[in-house]
Amino acid sequence: MLPTGRVVRSVGYVRLPGLPGGRRLARRYTATGGELLDGLASARPVGWILDLRSNGGGNMWPMLAVVAPLLDEGPVGRFVRADGGSEVWALEHGRVLLDSTRMARSLSSTGGPRDVPLAVLTSKGTASAGEAVAVACRGEPVVRFLGTPTADFTTGNLTRVLRDGTRLHITSAHYADRTGRLIVGPLAVDETVGDSDPRAAVRAALTWIHRRCDG
């Protein structure tokens, strides 16, 4: 699945799904996301909604490349290893970095102020790389998390392919936010909105964004 979105009541709504698969799909994902962000930004939204509720994980780097225009540059998270060492996720001039290694690049030309309200929607279906994107949004100037807590798969994994073709995923690190605070347990929300009505969280996010703008 690829990123989708629209403008709702002067707010840019972006749905960011999970990203399984290889490099070809990753390139399509990044390109589609870049075009989407540029199209929505042309409407000059007063705020943004990032919907991660159905993001079950996959390749986190193209996901961060898509949302990079909505976030401040600099460190946005990190992997913390058992030995205490860490690797920093950072955004720099459209590049997504793991320490100094470029992992992906934003294909959006969207720029501008970063202090507009950002509402992040999560659920128990937000897992792994989806949770990494949510972590990257922590610490933004005006951000609010709505929905329900995430799935609690906030770990980095190494994959080993055994002789019979079986893939073994070994947890090698935990997530931490941009300040270095370790993520323990599911990511909490600022406002709980049940998932019985999928549109309820969007409505709550719109209400918050417009209150911030009017206030």
N, C-alpha and C positions, 0 to 999 in steps of 0.2 A: 504494500500500500504506500501511497505517496502523500505528502502534505497537501492539505486542502484548507480553504478559508473563504471568508467573505467579510464585508463591512456590515455591522449590525448597529443601528442607532449611533452612527458616527464612531464606532469602536471597531478596530481591526481584530477579527477572530481567526485564530490559526489552530487547526487541529493537526497535531504532530503524532503520527502513528509509529509503531515499532518498525525496525529495519532489519529483518533477517536477510540472508542472501549475500552475494558477492559484490565485486567491485562495480560491475555494470549497473546493478540496481542502486548502489550507493551514489554513482554519478548521476543517475536519473533523479534520485531523491534530492540531492543537493541542488541540481539545476531547477527542478520543479519548485523547490522551496524558495530559491532566490527570485524566480519570476513572480511567485506568489507574494513575497514580502514587498517587492517593488510595486506590484499592482495595488496592493492594499495601502502602502505608504503614500501613493499618489493621491489618495482621498484625504490625506492629512487627518488621520484618526486622532481623537482626543485621548485614547488609551488603547491598550492591547489586552486580549484574552488569549492565553496559551493553554490549549486543552490537551492534557497528557493522560486523560482517563483511560484510554485504550492503548497506551504505549507500553507494551509488555517487554520491551528491550530489544537487543540486537547490537548494532554498531552505533555507539554513542557519538562518534566524531562527526559524521554528516549531520546528525541531529543538532549538534552544537553549532555547526556551520550555518544551518538554516536560521537558528534563533539569535545568532551573534549580533545582528543589527539592533536587537532589542535590549542588549545587555551592555554594561560598562566594559571597557577594555581592561586588561590586566588579569590577575588570577581569579578564577571562578570556582575552583574546587581542587581536590587532589586525591590521589591514592596513598594510603598510609599502610606500609608493610609491617609485618610482625616484628621486624628488627628495629622499628621506629623510623626508618627512612621513609621518604615520601617522594612522589612525582606530581608535579603541579600541572593542572589544566589551566590554560590561559588563552585569552583572545588578544590578538595583536594585529591591527590593520587588516582585518578580515581573515586572518589565519587562526586556525585552532591548533594550539601547541600542547604537547606533552613534554614538559620541561622545554628543551630547545628543538624538539623534533616536530615538524609540521605534520599533523594527522589529517587535516582537511582544510578547505578554504571556502569561505562564503562567496557565492556567486551573485549576491545582491549588491546593488549600488546604494541601497538605503542608508541614509545617515541622519544626522540631526540630533535634537536634544534627547537625552536618555532619562529625563526626570518625569516623563509621562507615566500615569498609572499602569502597572502590569498586574493582571490577575492570572494566577496559575491554578488550573483545575486538576485535581488528582483524585484517585480512587484506589481501591485494592487491586485494580487492574494495571496500575502504574508500577512497573517493576524494573529492576536492574538498570539498563541504560536509560529508561524512562525516568527513573529516580535520579540518575546522574544529571539529567537536564534540569529537573526540579531543584537539585542541590545547587546547580550553577546559577539559578535565579535568586537564591538566598542572598541577601545583602544588597539588592538593588535599592535605589533611593526610595521608590514608592512601589511596593509590591505587597500582594496579599494572596494567601493560599486558601482556596475554597474547595469543598467537596468532602472527601473522607481520606483518612490516612492511607499511605501507600503500602505495597506488598511486603516490604522489609527484605529486599534482595540487594542491599546496598554494599555490594562487594565487587572487587575486581577478580577475574578468574584467568588462569592459564589453561590452555587446551592442549592435551596430549592425545595423539592418535595411536592406538594400540595396534598390534600386528593384525588382529582380526578386523580392523577398521572401526572398532568402537572408539568413540570420542570420550575422553575423561576430562571433566572440568574440575580444576583444583582452585579453591579459593586462596588467593595470594595476598589480598589487600582489602582494606575497608575504605569507604568513602569518607571524606572530610570536606567541610565547606571552605569558602575562600579565606576564612580566618584561621583555618587549621583545626577547627572543632570537629572531633570525630562524630560521625553519624551512628547512633546506637538505636536500633529499633526502627519502626516505620517513620516516615516523614510525617509530622503532624500538620494540621491545617489551622488557619486562623479563624475560619468560619465553617462549621460543619453543615453540609447540605447533603441530605440523603440522595441515593441514586434511584429511587423509585420513579422519579420524573427526570429524565436526562436533561431537560431544558431548565430545570430549577437552578442548577449551579450557574448556568449562563446568565439567567435573569439576575441572580444575586451578584454576579460579577459586574454586570452592567449597572446595577444600582450603586454599587460601591464606586465604580469609576466615575459616574456622573456626579455623585456626591462630592468626590475629591475635586472634580473640575469646578463645580459650582461653589465649593467652599473656599 
